[in-house]
Amino acid sequence: DAGVIQSPRHEVTEMGQEVTLRCKPISGHNSLFWYRQTMMRGLELLIYFNNNVPIDDSGMPEDRFSAKMPNASFSTLKIQPSEPRDSAVYFCASSFGTGRNTEAFFGQGTRLTVV
Amino acid sequence: LAKTTQPISMDSYEGQEVNITCSHNNIATNDYITWYQQFPSQGPRFIIQGYKTKVTNEVASLFIPADRKSSTLSLPRVSLSDTAVYYCLVGDTPTGFQKLVFGTGTRLLVSP
């Protein structure tokens, strides 16, 4: 398996534009996580899904952020409208199982810069 | 929710053994302890996981005392390539589904 695949790897956009980040989890995994990482705030969990259903979105910073998982092999994180403070590296991770001892696999991340 | 506390940073030299301790006083009975490693510009990577006593794999060892309120990640004979941030995570399944919450981690710097 190629692992968790994220696209694009880098995104530069202007403030106010819509940004869509994409993630393909590992085949067979049933949990998917979206994270945001910055120097100031570290690695923050934004939302996670189980069997394509959002379980906890309490980490989503505001209504400008939305995430979907239309099927088991694809998820998107959308920011509309984007702001400079959204600049960060966004990671997607997937895992199999729901228990306390599951291992998560991370993608390479999308580095987002909003100017 | 179980929370973890670990040193912000540690320094070491090549060839030394490094031990990073994590405190998790509120760990729940069914919680596992998991450690991840993150290199610059990469996503975190699973290193090791345990429930009690000692676990060893090809990368590291994990020591967990009987009360499970702390754990120690041991990296034998570190090299420059072990320079990374190490995160300790425990359980966290408030909804019945595992919620992976990362703390601040320990930034390990290995020097020649």
Interface residues (C-beta under 8 A of the other chain):
Chain A: V4 S31 F33 Y35 G42 L43 L45 Y48 N50 I55 D56 F91 A93 S95 G97 T98 G99 R100 N101 T102 E103 A104 F105 F106 G107 Q108 G109
Chain B: N30 D31 Y32 T34 Q38 S41 Q42 G43 P44 R45 F46 Q49 Y51 Y87 G91 D92 T93 P94 T95 G96 F97 Q98 K99 L100 V101 F102 G103 T104 G105
